[in-house]
Amino acid sequence: MMQRKTLGYLFALLAVFVPVVWLGCNDEPTSVGLGLLSSRDLVRVDTITVTAASGSTVRTYINTGSSGNILLGRSLGYEARALLQFSNIPDTLRSVTVDSAKLILIPSYRFGESHGLLSFTVNKMVQGWTEHGITWDSVTTSSYEATTRGSFGRTVADFDSVVVSLDPNLVMEWFQNVGTNPILGIILIPTGSSNVIVGFTSFDSTQSPRKPQLLVYYSKGGAQSTIASSSGLDAYVANIDNLASDPNLLYVQAGVAYRSIVKVDFSLIPQHSGIHGATLELTLNRSASRLNTQSVDSLFSFFLASTDSAINASIALGRRLDPNSDVYTFTITPDVQRWINGQANFGLRIQAAAEPTTLDLFTLYSSSASPSLRPRLKIIYSRLL
């Protein structure tokens, strides 16, 4: 009799427990569940895809002082000029006679013709400049001497050193000014016959043997000696004659540089929704881009706090997840949550990941392109019913 009672209690408990479990597995509450829940407790999860409402390309003069490359040459309408300033010259060389001097540069990057001609002159800088302040628009003809202090012109293979003979009087002037007057350095200016742009390892490189080198042969008191310096400041400034313009395209140009702004309309998403995932997709127009085997095939997305600045803590990396695809994918969930929470929407700034290092051009489809190619944002969000 006791065993029957025990089994009866177990069946009674199961009769209550099983429906509760079953209800918990439903996506939508039953009529019984609805009666027990407040309307504020009901949550719906939705997925939506929206395309960009607007897009624009903006020119920005950037500084390249932290770049691992210093670019030099002319090609495809681009021009790059390199600046160098050697340091750590001992003051014991003030009274020496410089017999000859050479500038040695090691290639690390190439843009344009695979075996093109690199041709440039060396001119003395007469205006001060800083490694992290120099930009294309801050260098004018009054920034350097018109007199040539060295020249170079030949085809440069991928790993050939570029050796340029410098005016011994220029280097001797540097030696005499050590500790008394600033040494402003030199600028390397490509000539019209140059049809390639070569990147050379900079002073910022961790590869010491490949850094720019000043090799000086001098004499003092009848004795001849040699000194080499591989430390100093460097940068490059770059420009393009005319970047193409097409309303169906956005341009992200490294080195020069151009950046694009992408703005999306979020009015279809209720304010204060919870954003569980947000993926931005930008589609590349390969034929209008300029990328090569040395390109860094990645983009950055910056959250804009105003029309011209970014919250640097919010950076998303965009990459092509499939090498055969033309779509760059960015995860920007925190950015979308900020907008949905009420922060002003100034859009996203898209720029090359290797902006100070290369001349890569990413040409992307804009909000005016055909619908399947436009920038699009896929969002997973939840809202209260």
C-alpha positions as CSV (number, residue, x, y, z in Angstrom):
1,M,0.0,0.0,0.0
2,M,2.8,2.4,0.9
3,Q,4.5,1.6,-2.5
4,R,1.4,2.5,-4.4
5,K,1.1,5.8,-2.6
6,T,4.7,6.6,-3.4
7,L,4.2,5.8,-7.1
8,G,1.1,7.9,-7.1
9,Y,3.0,10.9,-5.7
10,L,5.7,10.5,-8.4
11,F,3.2,10.4,-11.2
12,A,1.5,13.5,-9.8
13,L,4.8,15.4,-9.7
14,L,5.7,14.3,-13.3
15,A,2.3,15.5,-14.5
16,V,3.1,19.0,-13.2
17,F,6.8,19.0,-14.2
18,V,6.6,17.8,-17.8
19,P,4.3,20.6,-19.0
20,V,6.5,23.2,-17.4
21,V,9.6,21.9,-19.2
22,W,7.6,21.8,-22.5
23,L,6.5,25.4,-22.1
24,G,10.1,26.5,-21.4
25,C,11.2,25.1,-24.8
26,N,8.7,27.0,-26.9
27,D,9.8,30.1,-28.8
28,E,6.5,31.9,-27.9
29,P,4.7,31.7,-24.6
30,T,1.4,29.8,-24.5
31,S,-1.9,31.4,-23.4
32,V,-1.1,30.1,-19.9
33,G,2.4,31.6,-20.0
34,L,1.1,34.9,-21.3
35,G,-1.1,35.3,-18.4
36,L,1.8,35.0,-16.0
37,L,4.2,37.5,-17.8
38,S,4.2,41.3,-17.9
39,S,4.1,42.8,-21.4
40,R,7.5,44.4,-20.6
41,D,9.1,40.9,-20.2
42,L,8.4,39.7,-23.7
43,V,11.5,39.9,-26.0
44,R,11.7,39.4,-29.8
45,V,15.0,38.7,-31.7
46,D,15.1,39.9,-35.3
47,T,17.6,40.1,-38.1
48,I,17.7,43.0,-40.5
49,T,20.0,43.9,-43.5
50,V,20.2,47.6,-44.4
51,T,22.3,49.3,-47.1
52,A,24.3,52.4,-46.7
53,A,22.3,55.7,-46.9
54,S,25.3,57.7,-48.0
55,G,29.0,57.6,-48.7
56,S,31.8,60.1,-49.6
57,T,35.6,60.1,-50.1
58,V,37.7,62.7,-48.3
59,R,41.4,63.7,-49.0
60,T,43.6,63.8,-45.9
61,Y,47.2,64.8,-45.8
62,I,48.8,62.3,-43.6
63,N,52.2,62.0,-41.9
64,T,54.3,58.9,-42.5
65,G,57.1,59.3,-39.9
66,S,56.2,56.0,-38.3
67,S,56.2,54.0,-41.5
68,G,58.5,51.1,-42.0
69,N,58.9,52.2,-45.6
70,I,60.1,55.5,-47.2
71,L,58.6,55.7,-50.7
72,L,60.3,57.3,-53.6
73,G,59.5,57.6,-57.3
74,R,56.8,58.4,-59.9
75,S,54.3,56.0,-61.4
76,L,50.6,55.9,-62.7
77,G,50.1,59.6,-61.7
78,Y,51.5,59.1,-58.2
79,E,54.6,60.9,-56.9
80,A,56.5,60.1,-53.6
81,R,59.4,62.1,-52.2
82,A,61.7,60.9,-49.4
83,L,63.2,62.9,-46.6
84,L,66.2,61.9,-44.5
85,Q,68.1,63.5,-41.7
86,F,71.1,61.6,-40.2
87,S,72.0,61.9,-36.5
88,N,74.6,60.8,-34.0
89,I,77.4,62.4,-35.9
90,P,80.3,62.8,-33.5
91,D,81.6,66.4,-33.0
92,T,85.2,65.1,-33.5
93,L,84.5,65.2,-37.2
94,R,84.1,69.0,-37.3
95,S,87.6,69.6,-38.7
96,V,87.9,66.7,-41.2
97,T,87.9,66.8,-45.0
98,V,85.2,64.7,-46.6
99,D,86.7,62.9,-49.6
100,S,83.4,61.2,-50.7
101,A,80.1,60.2,-49.3
102,K,77.4,57.7,-50.3
103,L,73.8,57.2,-49.4
104,I,72.7,53.5,-49.3
105,L,69.0,52.5,-49.4
106,I,67.6,48.9,-49.3
107,P,64.3,48.2,-51.3
108,S,61.4,46.8,-49.3
109,Y,58.3,47.6,-51.4
110,R,57.4,48.3,-55.1
111,F,54.5,50.1,-56.7
112,G,54.0,50.4,-60.5
113,E,56.3,48.8,-63.1
114,S,57.9,45.6,-62.0
115,H,61.2,46.6,-63.6
116,G,60.7,50.3,-64.0
117,L,63.3,53.1,-64.0
118,L,63.8,54.9,-60.7
119,S,65.3,58.3,-61.3
120,F,65.7,61.1,-58.7
121,T,67.8,64.0,-57.5
122,V,69.1,64.8,-54.0
123,N,68.5,68.3,-52.7
124,K,69.5,70.0,-49.4
125,M,66.6,70.9,-47.1
126,V,66.7,74.6,-46.0
127,Q,63.6,74.5,-43.8
128,G,63.2,72.6,-40.6
129,W,60.9,69.6,-40.6
130,T,59.9,66.9,-38.1
131,E,59.4,63.2,-38.7
132,H,55.9,63.3,-37.4
133,G,54.8,66.6,-38.7
134,I,55.8,66.6,-42.4
135,T,53.0,66.2,-45.0
136,W,52.8,66.7,-48.8
137,D,51.3,70.2,-48.5
138,S,54.0,71.4,-46.1
139,V,56.8,70.8,-48.6
140,T,57.3,73.6,-51.2
141,T,60.1,74.6,-53.5
142,S,61.2,77.0,-50.8
143,S,61.7,74.1,-48.5
144,Y,64.8,72.9,-50.3
145,E,67.7,74.1,-52.5
146,A,67.3,74.1,-56.3
147,T,70.9,72.9,-56.6
148,T,71.3,69.2,-57.0
149,R,73.6,67.5,-54.4
150,G,73.4,64.0,-56.0
151,S,71.4,62.0,-58.5
152,F,70.4,58.4,-59.4
153,G,68.8,56.8,-62.4
154,R,68.6,53.1,-63.3
155,T,66.4,50.1,-63.0
156,V,66.2,48.7,-59.5
157,A,65.7,45.0,-58.9
158,D,63.7,43.9,-55.9
159,F,66.7,43.4,-53.6
160,D,69.3,45.7,-55.2
161,S,70.8,48.3,-53.0
162,V,70.4,51.9,-54.2
163,V,73.8,53.7,-53.8
164,V,73.9,57.5,-54.4
165,S,77.0,59.6,-54.4
166,L,76.5,62.8,-52.4
167,D,78.3,66.1,-52.7
168,P,81.2,65.9,-50.2
169,N,80.8,69.6,-49.4
170,L,77.2,69.0,-48.2
171,V,78.3,66.2,-45.8
172,M,81.3,68.3,-44.6
173,E,78.9,71.1,-43.8
174,W,76.9,68.7,-41.7
175,F,80.0,67.7,-39.8
176,Q,81.0,71.3,-39.2
177,N,77.5,72.2,-37.9
178,V,77.4,69.3,-35.3
179,G,76.4,70.8,-31.9
180,T,76.0,74.4,-33.3
181,N,73.5,74.5,-36.1
182,P,70.7,72.1,-37.0
183,I,71.3,69.5,-39.7
184,L,68.2,69.7,-41.9
185,G,68.9,66.8,-44.1
186,I,68.0,66.0,-47.6
187,I,65.0,65.4,-49.8
188,L,65.0,62.9,-52.7
189,I,62.8,64.2,-55.6
190,P,61.8,61.9,-58.5
191,T,62.4,63.1,-62.0
192,G,59.9,62.9,-64.9
193,S,61.6,59.9,-66.4
194,S,60.9,57.7,-63.3
195,N,58.1,55.2,-63.9
196,V,58.2,53.2,-60.7
197,I,57.8,53.9,-56.9
198,V,60.1,52.0,-54.6
199,G,59.8,51.7,-50.9
200,F,63.0,51.6,-48.9
201,T,63.5,50.2,-45.3
202,S,63.3,53.2,-42.9
203,F,65.1,54.1,-39.7
204,D,62.0,52.7,-37.9
205,S,62.7,49.2,-39.2
206,T,63.8,46.5,-36.8
207,Q,66.1,45.2,-39.4
208,S,69.3,47.1,-38.6
209,P,71.4,46.0,-41.6
210,R,68.6,47.3,-44.0
211,K,68.2,50.8,-42.6
212,P,69.3,53.8,-44.6
213,Q,73.1,54.3,-44.3
214,L,75.4,57.3,-44.7
215,L,78.9,56.1,-45.6
216,V,81.6,58.8,-45.5
217,Y,85.3,58.6,-46.4
218,Y,87.3,61.4,-44.9
219,S,90.8,62.4,-44.1
220,K,92.4,64.2,-41.1
221,G,96.0,64.9,-40.6
222,G,97.0,62.9,-43.6
223,A,95.2,59.8,-42.4
224,Q,92.1,58.4,-44.1
225,S,89.1,56.9,-42.3
226,T,85.6,55.8,-42.8
227,I,82.4,56.4,-40.8
228,A,78.9,54.9,-41.3
229,S,75.7,56.1,-39.7
230,S,72.4,54.3,-39.8
231,S,70.3,56.4,-37.4
232,G,68.2,59.5,-37.9
233,L,64.8,60.7,-39.0
234,D,62.9,59.9,-42.2
235,A,59.5,60.2,-43.8
236,Y,58.0,60.4,-47.2
237,V,55.3,62.6,-48.7
238,A,53.1,61.4,-51.6
239,N,50.5,62.8,-54.0
240,I,48.4,61.7,-57.0
241,D,47.7,64.0,-60.0
242,N,44.0,63.1,-60.2
243,L,42.2,60.3,-58.4
244,A,39.3,59.0,-60.4
245,S,35.8,60.1,-59.5
246,D,32.7,58.0,-59.9
247,P,29.5,58.4,-57.8
248,N,29.1,54.6,-57.8
249,L,32.5,54.2,-56.1
250,L,34.3,55.0,-52.9
251,Y,38.1,55.3,-52.7
252,V,40.4,54.3,-49.9
253,Q,44.0,55.3,-50.9
254,A,47.0,54.6,-48.7
255,G,50.0,56.9,-48.6
256,V,48.4,59.9,-50.2
257,A,45.8,59.5,-48.6
258,Y,42.0,59.2,-49.3
259,R,39.5,57.9,-46.8
260,S,35.8,57.2,-47.2
261,I,32.8,57.8,-44.9
262,V,30.0,55.3,-44.8
263,K,26.7,56.2,-43.1
264,V,23.8,53.9,-42.5
265,D,20.2,54.7,-41.6
266,F,19.0,52.9,-38.4
267,S,15.5,54.3,-38.2
268,L,14.0,50.8,-38.8
269,I,15.5,49.5,-35.5
270,P,13.7,50.6,-32.4
271,Q,15.7,52.8,-30.0
272,H,17.3,51.0,-27.1
273,S,17.2,47.6,-28.8
274,G,19.9,45.2,-27.7
275,I,22.5,44.7,-30.5
276,H,23.8,41.1,-30.5
277,G,25.7,41.2,-33.8
278,A,26.4,43.8,-36.5
279,T,28.5,43.0,-39.6
280,L,29.4,45.6,-42.2
281,E,30.2,44.4,-45.7
282,L,32.0,46.5,-48.4
283,T,32.5,45.2,-51.9
284,L,35.7,45.7,-53.8
285,N,35.8,46.8,-57.5
286,R,39.0,44.9,-58.5
287,S,39.5,46.4,-61.9
288,A,39.5,50.0,-60.5
289,S,41.7,49.1,-57.5
290,R,45.6,49.1,-57.4
291,L,46.7,46.1,-55.3
292,N,49.7,43.8,-55.8
293,T,51.4,40.9,-54.0
294,Q,53.0,43.3,-51.5
295,S,49.7,44.9,-50.6
296,V,48.3,44.7,-47.1
297,D,44.8,43.4,-48.0
298,S,43.0,44.9,-45.0
299,L,40.9,48.0,-44.1
300,F,40.1,49.7,-40.8
301,S,36.7,51.1,-39.8
302,F,36.7,54.0,-37.3
303,F,33.6,55.1,-35.3
304,L,33.2,58.8,-36.0
305,A,32.4,60.9,-32.9
306,S,32.0,64.1,-35.1
307,T,32.4,65.0,-38.7
308,D,36.2,64.8,-38.7
309,S,37.3,62.8,-35.7
310,A,37.2,59.2,-34.5
311,I,36.9,57.4,-31.2
312,N,40.2,55.5,-31.5
313,A,39.1,52.9,-29.0
314,S,36.5,51.7,-31.5
315,I,38.4,50.3,-34.5
316,A,37.3,47.3,-36.6
317,L,39.5,45.3,-39.0
318,G,37.9,44.5,-42.3
319,R,39.2,41.5,-44.3
320,R,38.2,39.3,-47.2
321,L,37.2,36.1,-45.3
322,D,37.3,34.2,-48.6
323,P,40.3,35.0,-50.9
324,N,38.1,34.5,-53.9
325,S,35.5,37.0,-52.7
326,D,35.4,40.7,-53.2
327,V,33.6,41.4,-49.8
328,Y,35.4,42.9,-46.8
329,T,33.7,42.1,-43.6
330,F,33.9,44.2,-40.4
331,T,32.3,43.4,-37.0
332,I,31.0,46.6,-35.6
333,T,28.5,45.5,-32.9
334,P,29.6,48.1,-30.3
335,D,29.3,50.9,-32.9
336,V,25.8,50.1,-33.8
337,Q,24.8,49.8,-30.1
338,R,26.1,53.3,-29.5
339,W,23.9,54.7,-32.3
340,I,20.8,52.8,-31.2
341,N,21.4,54.1,-27.7
342,G,21.1,57.6,-29.0
343,Q,24.7,58.7,-29.9
344,A,24.9,61.0,-33.0
345,N,25.4,59.1,-36.2
346,F,28.3,60.6,-38.2
347,G,29.1,57.3,-39.9
348,L,32.2,55.2,-40.1
349,R,35.6,56.2,-41.5
350,I,37.1,53.6,-43.8
351,Q,40.9,53.7,-44.4
352,A,43.7,51.4,-45.5
353,A,45.2,49.3,-42.6
354,A,48.7,50.0,-44.0
355,E,47.9,53.7,-44.7
356,P,51.3,55.2,-43.9
357,T,53.3,52.3,-45.5
358,T,52.0,51.6,-49.0
359,L,50.2,53.2,-51.9
360,D,47.5,50.6,-52.1
361,L,44.2,51.8,-53.6
362,F,40.9,50.0,-52.6
363,T,38.0,51.0,-54.8
364,L,34.7,50.1,-53.2
365,Y,31.1,50.3,-54.4
366,S,29.1,53.2,-52.9
367,S,25.4,53.6,-51.9
368,S,24.7,54.7,-55.5
369,A,25.8,51.4,-57.0
370,S,23.5,48.5,-57.8
371,P,21.7,47.1,-54.7
372,S,23.7,43.9,-54.6
373,L,27.0,45.8,-54.5
374,R,26.2,48.6,-52.0
375,P,27.7,48.7,-48.5
376,R,25.3,46.7,-46.3
377,L,25.0,46.1,-42.6
378,K,23.6,42.8,-41.2
379,I,22.2,43.3,-37.6
380,I,20.9,40.8,-35.1
381,Y,18.9,42.7,-32.4
382,S,16.4,42.1,-29.6
383,R,13.5,44.3,-28.6
384,L,10.7,44.3,-26.0
385,L,7.3,43.6,-27.4
